[in-house]
Amino acid sequence: DWFIKDVNTAYRYGIVKGVSETEFNPNGFVTREEAALQIYRVLSALNMKNAESKTAIDNIDCSPWASEAISYLMQNGILPKDAFSVRAHDAATRGEVADMLYHTLKYANLL
C-alpha cells in the first residue's frame, strides 16, 4: 500500500500504535481522542512539548489513556476548551483533524 512507509515511520516514533501488537487498521476510523493522542505524541517525538499538563478535565467524557493528551492540547490552544465536552469517542472528521494540525503548526511556530 502507498502509505506503508509513512505508517512504519509513525509507528517507529511511537505516534501510532495499531490495533494490536501485529495489526494496523488503515481503513478503520480514528476517534477524536485517538487523533488528539497522536498529535500529542508528535509534539513529544519532536521535543516540542513543554511541561506535562496538570489541568483537570473532569467534565470531559474521554478514556483515561487520552486525558493527559486532551488536557495538554486544550491548555495550549491546540484544542478549544469545549472540544471534547461530548463525542470524544466518536470518529474524528477530516475537518477536525485538519483543525488540530493547523493549531499544532501554530503552536510550534511553523505558521
KENUSE-352346 format. One record per atom (N, C-alpha, C, O): residue number from 1; x, y, z; atom name; residue in three letters. Coordinates in Angstrom, 2 decimals. Layout:
N
R  resi       xx       yy       zz  name  resn
R   NUM        X        Y        Z    CA   Ala
...
//
This chain:
111
R  resi       xx       yy       zz  name  resn
R     1     0.83    -1.20     0.00     N   Asp
R     1     0.00     0.00     0.00    CA   Asp
R     1     0.87     1.25     0.00     C   Asp
R     1     1.98     1.24     0.53     O   Asp
R     2     0.38     2.31    -0.58     N   Trp
R     2     1.13     3.55    -0.76    CA   Trp
R     2     1.55     4.19     0.56     C   Trp
R     2     2.53     4.93     0.59     O   Trp
R     3     0.85     3.92     1.63     N   Phe
R     3     1.09     4.60     2.90    CA   Phe
R     3     2.00     3.83     3.85     C   Phe
R     3     2.28     4.32     4.95     O   Phe
R     4     2.46     2.66     3.48     N   Ile
R     4     3.17     1.78     4.42    CA   Ile
R     4     4.43     2.43     4.99     C   Ile
R     4     4.72     2.26     6.18     O   Ile
R     5     5.19     3.17     4.18     N   Lys
R     5     6.40     3.83     4.69    CA   Lys
R     5     6.05     4.85     5.77     C   Lys
R     5     6.73     4.93     6.79     O   Lys
R     6     5.00     5.62     5.52     N   Asp
R     6     4.59     6.65     6.47    CA   Asp
R     6     4.07     6.03     7.77     C   Asp
R     6     4.39     6.50     8.86     O   Asp
R     7     3.29     4.98     7.65     N   Val
R     7     2.77     4.30     8.84    CA   Val
R     7     3.92     3.69     9.64     C   Val
R     7     3.94     3.79    10.87     O   Val
R     8     4.87     3.06     8.96     N   Asn
R     8     6.01     2.47     9.66    CA   Asn
R     8     6.84     3.53    10.37     C   Asn
R     8     7.32     3.30    11.48     O   Asn
R     9     7.02     4.69     9.75     N   Thr
R     9     7.76     5.79    10.39    CA   Thr
R     9     7.01     6.28    11.62     C   Thr
R     9     7.61     6.45    12.68     O   Thr
R    10     5.71     6.50    11.48     N   Ala
R    10     4.91     6.94    12.62    CA   Ala
R    10     4.93     5.90    13.74     C   Ala
R    10     4.94     6.26    14.92     O   Ala
R    11     4.93     4.63    13.38     N   Tyr
R    11     5.00     3.56    14.38    CA   Tyr
R    11     6.35     3.58    15.11     C   Tyr
R    11     6.40     3.45    16.33     O   Tyr
R    12     7.43     3.73    14.36     N   Arg
R    12     8.77     3.76    14.96    CA   Arg
R    12     8.92     4.91    15.95     C   Arg
R    12     9.62     4.77    16.96     O   Arg
R    13     8.28     6.03    15.68     N   Tyr
R    13     8.35     7.18    16.58    CA   Tyr
R    13     7.31     7.13    17.69     C   Tyr
R    13     7.25     8.03    18.53     O   Tyr
R    14     6.50     6.08    17.71     N   Gly
R    14     5.51     5.93    18.77    CA   Gly
R    14     4.27     6.79    18.60     C   Gly
R    14     3.52     6.98    19.55     O   Gly
R    15     4.05     7.30    17.40     N   Ile
R    15     2.89     8.17    17.16    CA   Ile
R    15     1.63     7.35    16.97     C   Ile
R    15     0.57     7.72    17.47     O   Ile
R    16     1.73     6.24    16.27     N   Val
R    16     0.61     5.32    16.11    CA   Val
R    16     1.01     3.98    16.72     C   Val
R    16     2.19     3.61    16.70     O   Val
R    17     0.04     3.29    17.24     N   Lys
R    17     0.32     2.01    17.89    CA   Lys
R    17    -0.34     0.83    17.19     C   Lys
R    17     0.06    -0.31    17.41     O   Lys
R    18    -1.36     1.08    16.35     N   Gly
R    18    -2.08    -0.01    15.72    CA   Gly
R    18    -3.19    -0.53    16.62     C   Gly
R    18    -3.39    -0.04    17.73     O   Gly
R    19    -3.88    -1.52    16.12     N   Val
R    19    -4.99    -2.09    16.88    CA   Val
R    19    -4.54    -3.28    17.74     C   Val
R    19    -5.29    -3.76    18.59     O   Val
R    20    -3.32    -3.75    17.50     N   Ser
R    20    -2.70    -4.78    18.33    CA   Ser
R    20    -1.20    -4.68    18.10     C   Ser
R    20    -0.72    -3.79    17.40     O   Ser
R    21    -0.46    -5.59    18.69     N   Glu
R    21     1.00    -5.59    18.51    CA   Glu
R    21     1.42    -5.92    17.08     C   Glu
R    21     2.52    -5.57    16.66     O   Glu
R    22     0.54    -6.58    16.33     N   Thr
R    22     0.91    -7.02    14.98    CA   Thr
R    22    -0.02    -6.50    13.88     C   Thr
R    22     0.18    -6.83    12.71     O   Thr
R    23    -1.03    -5.70    14.24     N   Glu
R    23    -2.00    -5.25    13.24    CA   Glu
R    23    -2.18    -3.74    13.26     C   Glu
R    23    -2.13    -3.10    14.30     O   Glu
R    24    -2.39    -3.21    12.06     N   Phe
R    24    -2.72    -1.81    11.87    CA   Phe
R    24    -3.95    -1.79    10.98     C   Phe
R    24    -4.00    -2.54    10.00     O   Phe
R    25    -4.93    -0.96    11.28     N   Asn
R    25    -6.17    -0.93    10.52    CA   Asn
R    25    -6.26     0.39     9.75     C   Asn
R    25    -6.88     1.34    10.22     O   Asn
R    26    -5.65     0.45     8.56     N   Pro
R    26    -5.62     1.71     7.82    CA   Pro
R    26    -6.98     2.15     7.29     C   Pro
R    26    -7.16     3.32     6.94     O   Pro
R    27    -7.93     1.26     7.23     N   Asn
R    27    -9.26     1.61     6.73    CA   Asn
R    27   -10.26     1.85     7.85     C   Asn
R    27   -11.43     2.14     7.58     O   Asn
R    28    -9.81     1.73     9.09     N   Gly
R    28   -10.69     1.98    10.22    CA   Gly
R    28   -10.79     3.48    10.49     C   Gly
R    28   -10.09     4.28     9.88     O   Gly
R    29   -11.67     3.84    11.41     N   Phe
R    29   -11.79     5.26    11.76    CA   Phe
R    29   -10.94     5.56    12.99     C   Phe
R    29   -10.60     4.66    13.76     O   Phe
R    30   -10.61     6.81    13.15     N   Val
R    30    -9.85     7.29    14.30    CA   Val
R    30   -10.80     8.14    15.13     C   Val
R    30   -11.46     9.03    14.60     O   Val
R    31   -10.87     7.86    16.41     N   Thr
R    31   -11.73     8.68    17.26    CA   Thr
R    31   -11.09    10.03    17.52     C   Thr
R    31    -9.90    10.23    17.26     O   Thr
R    32   -11.88    10.95    18.01     N   Arg
R    32   -11.38    12.29    18.32    CA   Arg
R    32   -10.28    12.21    19.38     C   Arg
R    32    -9.29    12.93    19.29     O   Arg
R    33   -10.45    11.33    20.37     N   Glu
R    33    -9.43    11.23    21.42    CA   Glu
R    33    -8.17    10.54    20.90     C   Glu
R    33    -7.07    10.87    21.34     O   Glu
R    34    -8.30     9.59    19.97     N   Glu
R    34    -7.12     8.96    19.38    CA   Glu
R    34    -6.33     9.98    18.54     C   Glu
R    34    -5.10    10.00    18.59     O   Glu
R    35    -7.04    10.81    17.78     N   Ala
R    35    -6.38    11.85    16.99    CA   Ala
R    35    -5.64    12.82    17.91     C   Ala
R    35    -4.52    13.21    17.62     O   Ala
R    36    -6.28    13.19    19.01     N   Ala
R    36    -5.63    14.10    19.97    CA   Ala
R    36    -4.37    13.45    20.54     C   Ala
R    36    -3.34    14.12    20.68     O   Ala
R    37    -4.45    12.19    20.87     N   Leu
R    37    -3.28    11.49    21.42    CA   Leu
R    37    -2.15    11.42    20.40     C   Leu
R    37    -0.98    11.57    20.76     O   Leu
R    38    -2.47    11.21    19.14     N   Gln
R    38    -1.44    11.17    18.10    CA   Gln
R    38    -0.77    12.53    17.94     C   Gln
R    38     0.45    12.60    17.76     O   Gln
R    39    -1.54    13.60    17.98     N   Ile
R    39    -0.96    14.95    17.90    CA   Ile
R    39    -0.03    15.17    19.10     C   Ile
R    39     1.07    15.71    18.94     O   Ile
R    40    -0.46    14.76    20.27     N   Tyr
R    40     0.34    14.89    21.49    CA   Tyr
R    40     1.65    14.10    21.36     C   Tyr
R    40     2.71    14.58    21.78     O   Tyr
R    41     1.57    12.91    20.78     N   Arg
R    41     2.78    12.09    20.59    CA   Arg
R    41     3.73    12.72    19.57     C   Arg
R    41     4.94    12.60    19.71     O   Arg
R    42     3.18    13.39    18.55     N   Val
R    42     4.02    14.10    17.58    CA   Val
R    42     4.81    15.18    18.30     C   Val
R    42     6.02    15.31    18.10     O   Val
R    43     4.12    15.97    19.12     N   Leu
R    43     4.81    17.03    19.87    CA   Leu
R    43     5.90    16.45    20.76     C   Leu
R    43     6.98    17.02    20.87     O   Leu
R    44     5.62    15.33    21.39     N   Ser
R    44     6.61    14.68    22.25    CA   Ser
R    44     7.79    14.18    21.44     C   Ser
R    44     8.94    14.37    21.84     O   Ser
R    45     7.52    13.54    20.30     N   Ala
R    45     8.59    12.99    19.46    CA   Ala
R    45     9.50    14.08    18.92     C   Ala
R    45    10.69    13.84    18.71     O   Ala
R    46     8.95    15.27    18.70     N   Leu
R    46     9.73    16.39    18.18    CA   Leu
R    46    10.28    17.29    19.28     C   Leu
R    46    10.84    18.35    19.01     O   Leu
R    47    10.13    16.85    20.53     N   Asn
R    47    10.56    17.64    21.69    CA   Asn
R    47     9.99    19.04    21.67     C   Asn
R    47    10.68    20.00    22.03     O   Asn
R    48     8.75    19.17    21.27     N   Met
R    48     8.07    20.46    21.21    CA   Met
R    48     7.03    20.60    22.31     C   Met
R    48     6.22    21.52    22.28     O   Met
R    49     7.06    19.70    23.25     N   Lys
R    49     6.07    19.72    24.32    CA   Lys
R    49     6.75    20.26    25.56     C   Lys
R    49     7.81    19.78    25.97     O   Lys
R    50     6.12    21.27    26.17     N   Asn
R    50     6.67    21.78    27.42    CA   Asn
R    50     6.20    20.92    28.58     C   Asn
R    50     5.86    19.76    28.36     O   Asn
R    51     6.18    21.42    29.77     N   Ala
R    51     5.84    20.64    30.97    CA   Ala
R    51     4.51    19.91    30.81     C   Ala
R    51     3.62    20.33    30.08     O   Ala
R    52     4.41    18.80    31.51     N   Glu
R    52     3.19    17.99    31.48    CA   Glu
R    52     2.00    18.81    31.95     C   Glu
R    52     2.12    19.69    32.81     O   Glu
R    53     0.85    18.50    31.39     N   Ser
R    53    -0.37    19.19    31.76    CA   Ser
R    53    -0.91    18.62    33.06     C   Ser
R    53    -0.94    17.41    33.27     O   Ser
R    54    -1.33    19.51    33.92     N   Lys
R    54    -1.95    19.10    35.18    CA   Lys
R    54    -3.37    19.60    35.28     C   Lys
R    54    -4.01    19.46    36.32     O   Lys
R    55    -3.89    20.18    34.20     N   Thr
R    55    -5.24    20.72    34.19    CA   Thr
R    55    -6.24    19.58    34.29     C   Thr
R    55    -6.16    18.60    33.55     O   Thr
R    56    -7.17    19.70    35.20     N   Ala
R    56    -8.21    18.69    35.35    CA   Ala
R    56    -9.19    18.78    34.20     C   Ala
R    56    -9.55    19.87    33.75     O   Ala
R    57    -9.62    17.65    33.73     N   Ile
R    57   -10.64    17.61    32.69    CA   Ile
R    57   -11.77    16.70    33.14     C   Ile
R    57   -12.26    15.87    32.38     O   Ile
R    58   -12.18    16.87    34.37     N   Asp
R    58   -13.20    16.02    34.96    CA   Asp
R    58   -14.52    16.03    34.19     C   Asp
R    58   -15.24    15.03    34.16     O   Asp
R    59   -14.83    17.16    33.57     N   Asn
R    59   -16.11    17.26    32.87    CA   Asn
R    59   -16.07    16.68    31.46     C   Asn
R    59   -17.06    16.78    30.73     O   Asn
R    60   -14.98    16.10    31.07     N   Ile
R    60   -14.84    15.55    29.72    CA   Ile
R    60   -14.94    14.04    29.77     C   Ile
R    60   -14.22    13.37    30.52     O   Ile
R    61   -15.82    13.51    28.97     N   Asp
R    61   -16.00    12.06    28.89    CA   Asp
R    61   -15.02    11.50    27.87     C   Asp
R    61   -15.31    11.42    26.68     O   Asp
R    62   -13.83    11.12    28.36     N   Cys
R    62   -12.83    10.53    27.48    CA   Cys
R    62   -12.19     9.35    28.21     C   Cys
R    62   -12.36     9.18    29.41     O   Cys
R    63   -11.47     8.56    27.46     N   Ser
R    63   -10.77     7.42    28.05    CA   Ser
R    63    -9.62     7.91    28.91     C   Ser
R    63    -9.01     8.94    28.61     O   Ser
R    64    -9.31     7.19    30.00     N   Pro
R    64    -8.22     7.61    30.89    CA   Pro
R    64    -6.89     7.77    30.15     C   Pro
R    64    -6.11     8.66    30.49     O   Pro
R    65    -6.61     6.93    29.16     N   Trp
R    65    -5.34     7.00    28.43    CA   Trp
R    65    -5.24     8.23    27.55     C   Trp
R    65    -4.15     8.57    27.09     O   Trp
R    66    -6.35     8.92    27.30     N   Ala
R    66    -6.34    10.12    26.45    CA   Ala
R    66    -6.42    11.41    27.24     C   Ala
R    66    -6.24    12.49    26.68     O   Ala
R    67    -6.69    11.32    28.54     N   Ser
R    67    -6.97    12.53    29.31    CA   Ser
R    67    -5.79    13.50    29.38     C   Ser
R    67    -5.99    14.71    29.26     O   Ser
R    68    -4.58    13.01    29.56     N   Glu
R    68    -3.41    13.90    29.62    CA   Glu
R    68    -3.20    14.61    28.29     C   Glu
R    68    -2.91    15.81    28.26     O   Glu
R    69    -3.33    13.88    27.20     N   Ala
R    69    -3.14    14.47    25.87    CA   Ala
R    69    -4.20    15.53    25.60     C   Ala
R    69    -3.87    16.64    25.16     O   Ala
R    70    -5.44    15.22    25.86     N   Ile
R    70    -6.52    16.17    25.61    CA   Ile
R    70    -6.35    17.41    26.48     C   Ile
R    70    -6.52    18.53    26.01     O   Ile
R    71    -6.03    17.19    27.74     N   Ser
R    71    -5.80    18.31    28.64    CA   Ser
R    71    -4.67    19.20    28.16     C   Ser
R    71    -4.80    20.42    28.15     O   Ser
R    72    -3.58    18.60    27.75     N   Tyr
R    72    -2.42    19.36    27.27    CA   Tyr
R    72    -2.78    20.17    26.03     C   Tyr
R    72    -2.44    21.35    25.93     O   Tyr
R    73    -3.45    19.54    25.08     N   Leu
R    73    -3.81    20.23    23.85    CA   Leu
R    73    -4.78    21.37    24.11     C   Leu
R    73    -4.69    22.42    23.47     O   Leu
R    74    -5.71    21.19    25.04     N   Met
R    74    -6.62    22.27    25.41    CA   Met
R    74    -5.86    23.40    26.09     C   Met
R    74    -6.08    24.58    25.78     O   Met
R    75    -4.99    23.06    27.01     N   Gln
R    75    -4.24    24.05    27.77    CA   Gln
R    75    -3.36    24.91    26.87     C   Gln
R    75    -3.09    26.07    27.18     O   Gln
R    76    -2.92    24.35    25.74     N   Asn
R    76    -2.01    25.05    24.85    CA   Asn
R    76    -2.66    25.55    23.56     C   Asn
R    76    -1.97    25.91    22.61     O   Asn
R    77    -3.98    25.58    23.54     N   Gly
R    77    -4.71    26.18    22.42    CA   Gly
R    77    -4.78    25.36    21.16     C   Gly
R    77    -5.21    25.87    20.12     O   Gly
R    78    -4.39    24.12    21.22     N   Ile
R    78    -4.47    23.26    20.04    CA   Ile
R    78    -5.90    22.74    19.88     C   Ile
R    78    -6.37    22.54    18.76     O   Ile
R    79    -6.57    22.53    20.99     N   Leu
R    79    -7.99    22.18    21.00    CA   Leu
R    79    -8.73    23.27    21.76     C   Leu
R    79    -8.24    23.77    22.77     O   Leu
R    80    -9.92    23.65    21.28     N   Pro
R    80   -10.71    24.60    22.07    CA   Pro
R    80   -11.12    23.98    23.39     C   Pro
R    80   -11.24    22.76    23.49     O   Pro
R    81   -11.32    24.79    24.40     N   Lys
R    81   -11.62    24.29    25.75    CA   Lys
R    81   -12.84    23.38    25.78     C   Lys
R    81   -12.90    22.47    26.61     O   Lys
R    82   -13.80    23.59    24.89     N   Asp
R    82   -15.01    22.77    24.90    CA   Asp
R    82   -15.01    21.67    23.83     C   Asp
R    82   -16.05    21.05    23.59     O   Asp
R    83   -13.88    21.42    23.20     N   Ala
R    83   -13.81    20.50    22.07    CA   Ala
R    83   -14.25    19.08    22.41     C   Ala
R    83   -14.85    18.41    21.58     O   Ala
R    84   -13.97    18.63    23.61     N   Phe
R    84   -14.26    17.25    23.95    CA   Phe
R    84   -15.30    17.13    25.06     C   Phe
R    84   -15.34    16.14    25.78     O   Phe
R    85   -16.14    18.17    25.20     N   Ser
R    85   -17.17    18.09    26.22    CA   Ser
R    85   -18.14    16.95    25.90     C   Ser
R    85   -18.76    16.38    26.80     O   Ser
R    86   -18.25    16.63    24.63     N   Val
R    86   -19.03    15.47    24.19    CA   Val
R    86   -18.32    14.87    22.98     C   Val
R    86   -17.54    15.54    22.31     O   Val
R    87   -18.60    13.62    22.71     N   Arg
R    87   -18.18    12.93    21.50    CA   Arg
R    87   -16.70    12.60    21.41     C   Arg
R    87   -16.20    12.44    20.29     O   Arg
R    88   -15.97    12.50    22.48     N   Ala
R    88   -14.55    12.14    22.42    CA   Ala
R    88   -14.35    10.75    21.81     C   Ala
R    88   -13.31    10.47    21.22     O   Ala
R    89   -15.35     9.90    21.95     N   His
R    89   -15.25     8.53    21.45    CA   His
R    89   -15.75     8.38    20.01     C   His
R    89   -15.62     7.31    19.42     O   His
R    90   -16.30     9.46    19.45     N   Asp
R    90   -16.80     9.42    18.07    CA   Asp
R    90   -15.65     9.53    17.08     C   Asp
R    90   -14.56     9.99    17.41     O   Asp
R    91   -15.92     9.11    15.86     N   Ala
R    91   -14.93     9.22    14.80    CA   Ala
R    91   -14.61    10.69    14.54     C   Ala
R    91   -15.51    11.53    14.50     O   Ala
R    92   -13.34    10.98    14.36     N   Ala
R    92   -12.91    12.33    14.03    CA   Ala
R    92   -13.18    12.58    12.55     C   Ala
R    92   -12.99    11.70    11.71     O   Ala
R    93   -13.62    13.78    12.24     N   Thr
R    93   -13.81    14.14    10.84    CA   Thr
R    93   -12.48    14.66    10.29     C   Thr
R    93   -11.58    15.01    11.05     O   Thr
R    94   -12.38    14.71     8.98     N   Arg
R    94   -11.18    15.28     8.36    CA   Arg
R    94   -11.01    16.73     8.79     C   Arg
R    94    -9.90    17.19     9.04     O   Arg
R    95   -12.13    17.45     8.87     N   Gly
R    95   -12.08    18.85     9.29    CA   Gly
R    95   -11.55    19.02    10.70     C   Gly
R    95   -10.77    19.93    10.96     O   Gly
R    96   -11.97    18.14    11.61     N   Glu
R    96   -11.49    18.22    13.00    CA   Glu
R    96    -9.99    17.92    13.07     C   Glu
R    96    -9.27    18.60    13.80     O   Glu
R    97    -9.53    16.94    12.33     N   Val
R    97    -8.10    16.61    12.33    CA   Val
R    97    -7.31    17.74    11.67     C   Val
R    97    -6.24    18.11    12.15     O   Val
R    98    -7.83    18.29    10.59     N   Ala
R    98    -7.16    19.41     9.93    CA   Ala
R    98    -7.05    20.60    10.89     C   Ala
R    98    -6.02    21.27    10.92     O   Ala
R    99    -8.09    20.86    11.66     N   Asp
R    99    -8.07    21.95    12.63    CA   Asp
R    99    -7.02    21.69    13.71     C   Asp
R    99    -6.29    22.61    14.10     O   Asp
R   100    -6.94    20.45    14.20     N   Met
R   100    -5.91    20.10    15.18    CA   Met
R   100    -4.51    20.31    14.61     C   Met
R   100    -3.64    20.87    15.27     O   Met
R   101    -4.31    19.87    13.36     N   Leu
R   101    -3.00    20.02    12.72    CA   Leu
R   101    -2.65    21.50    12.52     C   Leu
R   101    -1.51    21.91    12.75     O   Leu
R   102    -3.62    22.30    12.10     N   Tyr
R   102    -3.40    23.73    11.91    CA   Tyr
R   102    -2.95    24.38    13.23     C   Tyr
R   102    -1.97    25.12    13.25     O   Tyr
R   103    -3.67    24.10    14.31     N   His
R   103    -3.32    24.69    15.60    CA   His
R   103    -2.01    24.13    16.16     C   His
R   103    -1.31    24.81    16.90     O   His
R   104    -1.69    22.89    15.80     N   Thr
R   104    -0.40    22.32    16.19    CA   Thr
R   104     0.73    23.06    15.49     C   Thr
R   104     1.74    23.38    16.12     O   Thr
R   105     0.59    23.34    14.21     N   Leu
R   105     1.60    24.08    13.47    CA   Leu
R   105     1.76    25.50    14.02     C   Leu
R   105     2.88    26.01    14.09     O   Leu
R   106     0.66    26.13    14.40     N   Lys
R   106     0.75    27.45    15.02    CA   Lys
R   106     1.49    27.37    16.36     C   Lys
R   106     2.34    28.20    16.66     O   Lys
R   107     1.14    26.36    17.16     N   Tyr
R   107     1.78    26.16    18.47    CA   Tyr
R   107     3.29    25.98    18.31     C   Tyr
R   107     4.07    26.47    19.12     O   Tyr
R   108     3.69    25.28    17.25     N   Ala
R   108     5.10    25.00    17.00    CA   Ala
R   108     5.79    26.15    16.25     C   Ala
R   108     6.95    26.02    15.86     O   Ala
R   109     5.08    27.26    16.07     N   Asn
R   109     5.61    28.43    15.35    CA   Asn
R   109     6.06    28.06    13.93     C   Asn
R   109     7.07    28.57    13.44     O   Asn
R   110     5.31    27.20    13.28     N   Leu
R   110     5.61    26.81    11.91    CA   Leu
R   110     4.65    27.46    10.92     C   Leu
R   110     4.70    27.19     9.72     O   Leu
R   111     3.77    28.31    11.42     N   Leu
R   111     2.86    29.09    10.56    CA   Leu
R   111     3.00    30.55    10.90     C   Leu
R   111     2.33    31.39    10.31     O   Leu
//
